[in-house]
Amino acid sequence: MTNQPLNILAFAAHPDDVELAASGTLIQHIAQGHRCGIIDLTRGELGSRGSAEDRDNEASASSKILGLSARENLNLGDGFFEINDATLMAVIKMIRKYQPQIVLANAVSDRHPDHGRAAELVSRACFLSGLPKIITENQMAHRPKAIYHYIQDRGMKADVIVDITSVYEQKMQAIKAFKTQFYDPNSKEPETPISSKEFLDFIEARALEYGRVIGTKYGEGFTTERTLGTNSLIPLL
């Protein structure tokens, strides 16, 4: 993995957030020749199953399945990170390091309070990263052209849906790389809302729901911060 500029940089409050909600989109773009990466804000150390070290190893395994060009963990503190000077600067440095055209971020509102807070943190950092008077060592100011928020536990109307039909199985492989988190009939870990077989069924049902909206089998939905523009409606067919 290198720190060359990326086309898409996805941020996640927890190491499996992107895999669950937006990994199909990353796989699809990587297959098209685009460079993609993930920045995890925390190590997911408060998760009921597994350990922070397990999550590190699982994220590494998932990254290989996805074909990422970069992945880093800022270790800001699962459950306790706040939006302040230190966390904003940490995210700004990543944006300037990888200079993405597009940023993907957590859902703006969700069951887990870290998700909405991460969404606001990344959104603010994207704006501040474009201000040259904010100095980070040996880095130029850079502001991504677009921010899309992936949809997580709480369903909502998507502003944009990406067809992931051709890469859906690869997406599921990336999710299952987080083997301590999800369904395993032999696991002795405590049961959680995401450890049942039904949760994986929910992931498929969500993908089917968004796929149906755009006339494909599987899709991933995103909300936008600004209205999208185009000079032709034909590519949107």
C-alpha positions, 0 to 999 in steps of 0.5 A, spaced: 500 500 500 502 507 498 500 514 499 499 516 492 493 520 491 486 516 491 480 517 487 475 515 493 477 515 500 472 512 505 472 514 513 469 509 518 468 510 525 469 502 526 473 498 522 467 494 519 463 500 517 465 501 510 465 493 509 457 493 511 455 499 508 459 501 502 464 496 500 461 494 494 462 501 491 469 501 493 470 494 489 466 496 483 470 502 482 477 499 484 475 494 478 474 500 474 481 502 475 480 507 480 484 507 487 480 507 493 482 507 501 479 506 508 481 510 514 478 507 520 477 512 526 477 507 531 480 500 532 473 498 535 475 496 541 469 496 545 466 491 541 462 485 545 466 480 540 473 479 539 479 484 541 482 490 538 487 486 535 482 481 532 479 487 529 486 489 526 487 483 523 480 482 520 481 489 517 488 487 514 484 481 511 478 485 508 483 490 505 486 484 501 479 482 499 477 489 497 484 490 493 485 497 497 491 502 495 491 504 502 488 503 509 490 506 516 487 507 523 487 513 527 485 510 534 481 516 536 478 512 541 471 507 540 465 510 543 469 516 546 472 520 540 469 527 540 469 533 534 475 537 537 481 540 534 485 534 535 481 529 531 479 534 526 487 535 525 488 528 524 482 527 519 485 533 515 492 530 515 489 524 512 485 528 507 491 532 505 495 525 505 491 522 500 488 527 496 481 524 494 476 526 489 471 523 493 470 522 500 465 516 503 463 517 510 458 514 516 451 515 516 449 522 518 444 519 523 444 512 526 443 507 532 450 507 534 452 514 536 459 514 533 456 514 526 453 520 526 459 524 530 464 521 525 459 523 519 460 530 522 467 530 524 469 528 517 464 533 513 467 538 517 475 536 516 473 536 508 472 543 508 477 545 513 482 541 509 481 546 503 483 552 507 491 553 506 491 557 513 491 551 516 498 548 516 500 541 516 507 539 516 509 538 508 502 538 506 498 542 501 491 544 502 486 539 499 478 539 499 474 533 496 470 535 490 464 530 493 462 527 500 457 521 500 454 518 506 453 511 506 447 508 509 447 504 515 443 500 520 437 505 520 434 505 513 433 511 509 431 514 502 438 514 498 440 520 494 444 516 490 444 508 489 450 504 486 449 498 482 453 492 486 450 486 483 457 484 479 461 484 486 456 482 491 459 476 493 466 479 494 463 484 498 460 479 503 467 475 503 470 482 505 464 482 511 466 475 513 473 477 514 471 480 520 470 473 523 469 475 530 464 480 529 459 476 525 455 469 525 459 463 527 455 457 530 461 455 533 463 461 537 463 462 544 463 469 544 456 473 547 450 474 542 450 481 539 445 485 534 450 483 529 452 476 530 446 472 528 445 469 521 439 474 521 443 480 520 447 477 514 440 476 511 438 483 513 445 486 509 442 482 503 435 484 504 438 492 504 442 490 498 436 487 494 432 493 496 436 498 493 438 494 487 430 494 486 429 501 486 434 502 480 432 496 476 438 491 478 439 486 483 443 489 489 445 496 490 448 500 496 445 507 497 448 514 499 445 520 501 449 527 499 450 533 502 449 537 496 445 537 490 448 533 484 449 536 477 450 534 470 450 536 463 446 531 460 440 526 463 442 520 458 448 517 463 443 517 469 439 512 465 
